[in-house]
């Protein structure tokens, strides 16, 4: 076992014109407390503040969360929705990969032996970010059973819709994303798009799970649309 907790360079947060780099050892509490520049209209603070309990957030890190690839974790879904890249270093030098490709399955990533996560590059949105985040858990601090994340840059910019805690890894929802790009799309059309995405992306979900995930996604959509 190698202790990397004292590597200060992995705790650094650097803001650049096109993105922000968040070091892998940045704790959930540091993000919750606003120690990371807010380029995403409070989304990162909201996500961090709903992870488990404060004692966990004081020690848990964004890099550890993504590297573990727990299907019920918050950060993989959030970073996928924000089109983030994960920075990695190993014997063959540094490399970068989209978080969506890095998280491959439950507790499975593309990390090779001898590699370590350095941090995450999150693009700066072209317009003020609108977002919705909804989460269902059996009780406060427990692992989630449904996590929905939707984002849009401004009123007409790119849209993302990601569902987590529903399969072995977070899933982007292409039909819902397309519908959300239509500003006036009615809720009934969104429900149909969600149902189609669940059928194609998560065909083993039962009737209860489909109702649960649909409700979580609609809560997130309403929050985003209210902004």
C-alpha positions in Angstrom: 0.0 0.0 0.0 1.3 3.4 -1.0 0.1 6.6 0.9 -0.3 9.5 -1.6 -2.2 11.7 0.8 0.8 14.1 1.3 1.3 14.8 -2.4 0.4 18.5 -2.4 0.4 18.7 -6.2 -2.5 16.4 -6.4 -4.5 18.8 -4.2 -4.0 21.8 -6.5 -6.8 23.5 -8.2 -5.9 25.6 -11.3 -8.3 27.8 -13.3 -7.5 28.3 -16.9 -9.4 30.3 -19.6 -10.9 27.1 -21.1 -11.2 24.8 -18.1 -10.6 24.2 -14.5 -8.2 21.4 -13.3 -9.2 19.9 -10.0 -6.5 17.7 -8.4 -7.4 14.2 -7.6 -6.9 14.6 -3.8 -9.3 17.5 -3.6 -11.8 16.5 -0.9 -15.5 16.7 -1.2 -15.6 19.1 1.7 -13.2 21.5 0.0 -15.5 21.6 -3.0 -18.6 21.9 -0.7 -16.9 24.8 1.1 -16.3 26.8 -2.1 -12.5 26.3 -2.2 -12.8 25.4 -5.9 -13.7 28.3 -8.2 -17.3 28.2 -9.2 -17.4 28.0 -13.0 -20.6 25.9 -13.1 -23.2 27.9 -11.3 -22.9 26.0 -8.0 -23.3 22.5 -9.4 -20.0 21.1 -8.0 -20.8 22.5 -4.5 -24.3 21.0 -4.6 -23.0 17.5 -5.6 -20.2 17.6 -3.0 -22.6 18.6 -0.2 -24.9 15.7 -0.8 -22.2 13.0 -0.6 -22.6 10.8 2.5 -21.9 12.6 5.8 -19.5 15.5 6.6 -17.0 13.2 8.3 -16.8 11.3 5.0 -16.6 14.4 2.9 -13.7 15.7 5.0 -11.5 12.8 3.9 -13.1 11.4 0.7 -11.6 12.8 -2.5 -13.0 13.4 -6.0 -10.2 11.3 -7.5 -10.9 8.4 -5.2 -14.6 8.4 -6.0 -14.0 8.3 -9.8 -11.1 5.7 -9.6 -13.3 3.4 -7.4 -16.1 3.6 -10.0 -18.9 2.7 -7.6 -22.1 2.6 -9.7 -23.8 4.7 -7.0 -21.2 7.4 -6.8 -22.1 11.0 -7.6 -18.9 12.3 -9.2 -18.7 10.0 -12.3 -22.2 11.1 -13.4 -21.5 14.8 -12.7 -18.2 14.8 -14.5 -19.7 12.8 -17.5 -22.4 15.4 -17.8 -19.8 18.2 -17.8 -17.6 16.4 -20.5 -14.7 16.3 -18.1 -11.3 14.6 -18.9 -9.3 12.6 -16.4 -5.6 13.2 -16.3 -3.5 10.1 -15.7 0.2 9.4 -15.2 2.1 6.2 -15.4 5.4 4.6 -16.5 4.7 5.6 -20.1 4.0 9.2 -19.2 0.8 11.2 -18.9 -2.4 10.7 -20.8 -5.9 12.0 -20.8 -9.2 10.3 -21.3 -12.9 11.3 -21.1 -14.5 10.3 -17.8 -17.2 8.7 -19.9 -14.6 6.3 -21.3 -12.5 6.0 -18.2 -15.3 4.5 -16.1 -15.9 1.2 -17.9 -18.1 -0.9 -15.5 -18.8 -1.4 -11.9 -15.6 -0.9 -10.0 -13.7 -1.0 -13.3 -11.8 1.7 -15.0 -9.1 2.0 -17.7 -6.3 2.5 -15.2 -3.4 0.2 -15.9 -0.9 -1.2 -13.4 1.4 1.6 -12.3 -1.0 4.4 -13.3 -2.5 7.0 -11.0 -5.2 9.6 -11.4 -3.8 13.2 -11.3 -7.0 15.2 -11.6 -9.9 16.3 -13.8 -10.1 19.0 -16.5 -13.7 20.4 -16.6 -14.4 22.6 -19.5 -15.7 26.1 -18.9 -19.2 26.4 -20.3 -19.7 28.8 -23.2 -22.7 30.3 -21.4 -23.9 30.3 -17.8 -24.6 26.7 -16.9 -28.2 25.6 -16.2 -28.4 22.3 -14.3 -30.6 20.0 -12.4 -29.4 17.3 -9.9 -31.7 14.8 -8.2 -30.8 11.9 -6.0 -32.8 9.2 -4.2 -31.3 7.2 -1.3 -33.0 5.0 1.3 -31.8 7.4 4.0 -29.5 10.4 4.5 -25.9 9.4 3.8 -26.8 6.0 2.3 -25.8 4.8 -1.2 -28.1 6.2 -3.9 -30.6 4.1 -5.8 -31.1 6.8 -8.5 -29.0 9.8 -9.5 -30.0 12.2 -12.4 -27.9 14.9 -13.8 -29.0 17.3 -16.6 -27.0 20.3 -17.8 -27.3 23.0 -20.5 -25.1 25.9 -21.4 -27.5 28.8 -21.5 -30.9 28.4 -23.1 -29.8 27.0 -26.4 -26.4 25.4 -25.8 -25.3 21.8 -25.6 -27.3 19.5 -23.4 -26.3 16.5 -21.3 -28.5 14.0 -19.5 -26.8 11.3 -17.4 -28.4 8.6 -15.1 -26.4 6.8 -12.5 -27.1 4.2 -9.8 -29.2 2.5 -12.4 -26.7 0.2 -14.1 -23.1 -0.9 -13.7 -21.9 2.6 -14.8 -23.4 6.0 -15.5 -25.4 6.1 -18.7 -25.8 9.0 -21.1 -29.4 9.2 -22.3 -29.3 10.2 -26.0 -33.1 10.4 -26.7 -33.7 12.6 -23.6 -30.7 14.7 -24.5 -32.2 15.3 -28.0 -35.6 16.2 -26.6 -34.1 18.6 -24.0 -32.5 20.4 -26.8 -36.0 21.4 -27.9 -36.7 24.3 -25.6 -40.5 23.8 -25.7 -40.6 20.0 -25.5 -43.5 19.1 -23.3 -43.1 16.9 -20.3 -45.0 14.0 -21.9 -42.5 14.0 -24.7 -39.7 13.9 -22.1 -41.3 11.0 -20.3 -41.5 9.1 -23.6 -37.8 9.8 -24.3 -36.9 8.6 -20.8 -38.8 5.4 -21.3 -37.1 4.8 -24.6 -33.7 5.4 -23.1 -34.3 3.1 -20.2 -35.5 0.4 -22.5 -32.4 0.6 -24.7 -29.7 1.5 -22.2 -31.0 -0.5 -19.1 -33.3 -3.2 -20.4 -33.2 -5.2 -17.2 -34.8 -2.6 -15.0 -38.1 -3.6 -13.6 -41.3 -1.5 -13.4 -40.5 0.1 -10.1 -37.0 1.0 -11.1 -38.3 2.6 -14.3 -40.8 4.7 -12.3 -38.0 5.7 -9.9 -35.5 6.7 -12.5 -38.2 8.6 -14.5 -39.2 10.6 -11.5 -35.6 11.4 -10.6 -34.8 12.6 -14.1 -38.0 14.7 -14.3 -37.1 16.4 -10.9 -33.7 17.2 -12.3 -35.2 18.6 -15.6 -37.7 20.8 -13.8 -34.8 22.2 -11.6 -32.8 23.0 -14.7 -35.7 24.5 -16.6 -36.5 26.8 -13.7 -33.0 28.5 -13.9 
